[in-house]
Amino acid sequence: MQRWLIIGAGGLGCAAGRALAKAAPCLPPLELTVVDDDTVAATNLHRQAFYNQDDVGSLKAEIFARRFAEMASRAGATVRVHPRIERVGPSNVRDLFREHDLVLEGSDNFATKFLSADAAYLENVRVVHAGVVRWAGYALASGAGRGCYRCIFEEMPDGVVDTCAEAGVVGPLVGVVGALQARLLTRVALGEQSASIVQVDALRGGAIRPRALRPRPSCALCSDAPTIQSIDPARYAMTCALA
Amino acid sequence: MSIQVRIPAQLRTLTQGRDEVTVEGALVRDVIEDLEKNFPGMKDRLVDEKGVRRFVNVFLNDEEDIRFLDGLDTVLKAGDTLQILPAIAGGRA
């Protein structure tokens, strides 16, 4: 039985979740944990595919768990899904990751992405990240031992960034990136060892561009001389301004 | 020499919506200077006093991350393409 952790029951989590639920009969026997403390809002409905109008005000993780299990069951698989109503943070991330075999990180903020990357490496758990804003997105799978989020996005952005306020996102693109994330997760679960990234640019003819992710020799996390060897809460604090 | 630069969605407000621009430069740093000359504000989004911002990636010909080449001093040739990939977290509609 594999235990997978899904961080974030929002746009990416829902999109990836629907793809994984449908594919459940083809996957190894699974048990899932979904972590999110947010409630469904009306403005979520256009891109968070597990929720409908009747769910507004309800806890996302609880609805997600129920819908995933139902969808997997209709596809012919039994998957237990445990909702956890909390936020992933420095105080709980390593325990959470230690309890699972694989992580799907679908948060919408840099702090959680970098925290997840660090915890995954420290706990020797593979993680598949994704991010999407406006018309662009990517999905990224860490490698077995080498190759991680910090190899390509070295540290948290500072100064002017595009994602810390209401930058906006195109709903259908969230579905595309979430599906790509689910695909990468499935490949990792079935034995893919290398790190990889796939980018999507919906404005450039919808170009989908996969590439290998080369482990960076000076990576602070996964190199031979790492400087990150623990979870320090100060590392994940950030300030940002709208571009 | 003329270099094509693919502009990510997040930076197209600086290029009047254009997703690809042609600028001049023999090295990556020259290209960034020419980007700034033609599209003011671009340089600050890409580089700081230490070099390429650490959450920004620049790929040469869709293959090589310039970190694995000579960084800003990577030599370019006519017909090369640079792609800029900044970190993305999320946005709320």
Interface residues (C-beta under 8 A of the other chain):
Chain A: G10 G11 L12 T43 H46 R47 S107 D108 N109 F110 K113 G131 V132 V133 R134 W135 A136 G137 Y138 I152 F153 E154 E155 M156 P157 V160 D162 T163 C164 E166 A167 G168 V169 G171 Q199 D201 A202 L203 R204 R209 R211 R214 R216 A243
Chain B: R6 P8 A9 Q10 R12 T13 D19 E20 D44 R45 R53 R54 F55 N57 F59 D62 E63 D65 R67 F68 L85 P86 A87 I88 A89 G90 G91 R92 A93
